[in-house]
Amino acid sequence: MSRKNEKHHIIKDVEAGSIAEQIELSSGDELLRINGKQIVDVFDYHYLTQEEHFILLVRKPSGEEWEIEIEKAYNEDLGIHFIESLMDSYHSCRNKCIFCFIDQMPPGMRETLYFKDDDARLSFLQGNYITLTNMSDEDVERICFYKLSPINISVHTMNRELRCKMLNNRFAGEALDKIQKFYHAGITMNSQIVLCRGINDGAELDYSIEELAKWMPFMESVSVVPAGMTKYRQNLYPLKPFTKEEMAAVIHQIHTWQEKFLARFGVRFVHASDEWFLGAEIPIPKADYYEGYQQIENGVGMVRSMMDEVEETLEQLSGDNKKRELSLATGMLAASVMNELIAKIKEKFPEITVYVYAVINRFFGETITVAGLITGTDLMEQLKGQPLGEYLILPSVMIRPQEQDFLDGFTVNDVQTTLQTKIRIVQSDGASFVRAVIGES
């Protein structure tokens, strides 16, 4: 598990009252070894520090080295935060996928928006999806050794030749063999298929679903999401968006598979993301359809979860007749859902007036309809002069939390100043949404 070049793991800070504080570790200290072993990354660190007894070797900024014996409860955290959260550099993606959203970004945006990650550690820690093409045999062995679960995999197709074409990587087909290794090691997995019209849909989708099901139960779920296409696709593979009727056909195809899996295994296994239902104008299924929302962060069941949370929150409120006037901005895709939720809220708070604005994405192109890709530019241009009320509600997916800025670099303050109204950023859960609409903190 060691590497030739020893890495430098510098402590950023330690938590108050933690073990790290008690043993007098502080910002700038460098972790050298644990039980005499070099630390490659955060997984080595967590694996070695979960035990009740071990020895840390730490170098202070003065150059003095401390050997510290630790005794603690099993799995008790030391309370150390490192400058590099992975304790290693991020692994970038070397593929050139025909549907890659990053390749469709306009020039001149912040540098981090152009970084393609394909790091298995982020899959475990943050739920990111990986293609497996950028993993070494050592990476696979470490995942199996540490039993890192779940691993989220961007499969896209089980047709090996087609996968090489879609990922523009001649090794993309054989990379699927790593799934078999995870399966034998008992690693829990989820997979996703980014569906491209006329490429990996139809019979190819049937084949992929059937093949992925062979890795059940360790392959726990498959999500099918439509490829996103901006207006910046010059010199890229020609993709076309699905029509409303084609979206309905994809849902029917997935439902057919779900019925087979329910009869045989008792689970649906494969799910369509919310975009298919909204685009096809088919009602969002009930909560039990999503079987615990295994891929909610991938847009599978997020709408249903929020709808149910709104109803549950409203059941706990008595309502009132206080007059309020406010506004809400969202993407074209979710506008009908937002109007439906506002109507539910108005049943208990009838004197609330909410202006719901479906913002057209002119920055990336009108084929982009999700709220998370709306920019400050489009908000300011389309809402200027519109009635906004006491404040404008925006979903948190539109901005970076720390910097409070949109994808185009404009900040929340910029938009507030231009629109001459307060902005209230709301998390994507139903309770937060209801509280924001009725004016509670």
BELVENKA-V432841 format. One line per field, one symbol per residue. phi: phi as a letter, one per 30 degrees, with the letter a starting at -180 (. if undefined). psi: psi as a letter, one per 20 degrees, with the letter a starting at -180 (. if undefined). burial: # if it has 9 or more other ideal C-beta (glycine too) atoms within 8 Angstrom, else .. A space follows every 10 residues. Layout:
phi = ???
psi = ???
burial = ???
This chain:
phi = .dbdcddccc ddabddidde ddcidaejdc dcbbhicdcd addeddddcd ddbabccbcd edjdccccdc badeidddic ccecddhadd dcccdbedce dddcdddicd eddcdccbcd dddddbidcb cidccddddd ddddddhdbd ccbddiacdd dddeddchbd cddddddddd dddddiddbb bbbddceibc chdddedddd ddddcddddd abccbddcbc dcceicedcb dddedddddd dddddddddd dddccibdic bcdeeddddd hcedddeddd hjhdbddcic jdddededdd ddddddcdia cddbbabbbb dddceddddd dddddddcbd cdcbdccddd dddckdddbd ddcdcdeddd dccdiddbid acdbddddbd eddhbcddjd cedededddh adccdbddcd ddddedddic d
psi = irqgopqonp pgrqqpjrgh hhjkqrpiqp pgqpkjpqog ahhgghghji rhprpqoppr hiipppoppp prqpjpqhkp pqgohikrqq prpjrmqijp hhijqqrjrq hhijpoqloh hhgghijqpq iiijprhggg hhghgiloqq pppnggqiog ghhhghiloi jhgihihhgh ghghikppqq qqoopppjfk achhgggggg ghhijqihoh qpqoqqppor ilkpjrpoqq qqrghhghhg gggghghghg hghgijqhgp qprhhggghi lpqprrghhi ljlhlhijjo jhggggghhg ghghhiqhrr kppqparppa rhgjghgghg hghghihhmh jpppopoopp nhgiqiiojq hijprhghgg hhipiqpibh rpppqhihqp ggilqrhjiq rhhgggggil qqpopprkqh ghgghggjjq .
burial = ......#.## #..##..### #...#...## ####..#### #####..##. ...####### ....##.#.# .......### .#.#.###.# ###.#.#### .#.##...#. ..#.###### ####...### #####...## .###...#.# ########## .###.####. .##.##.### ###.#.#### #######.## #..######. .##.##.### ########## .##..#..#. .#...###.# #.##..##.. ##.....### ########## ...#....## #.####.### ########## ####..#... ...#.##### #####.#### ##.######. .######.#. #.######.# #.######## .##..#.##. ######.##. ...###.### ##.###..#. #.####.### ########.. .
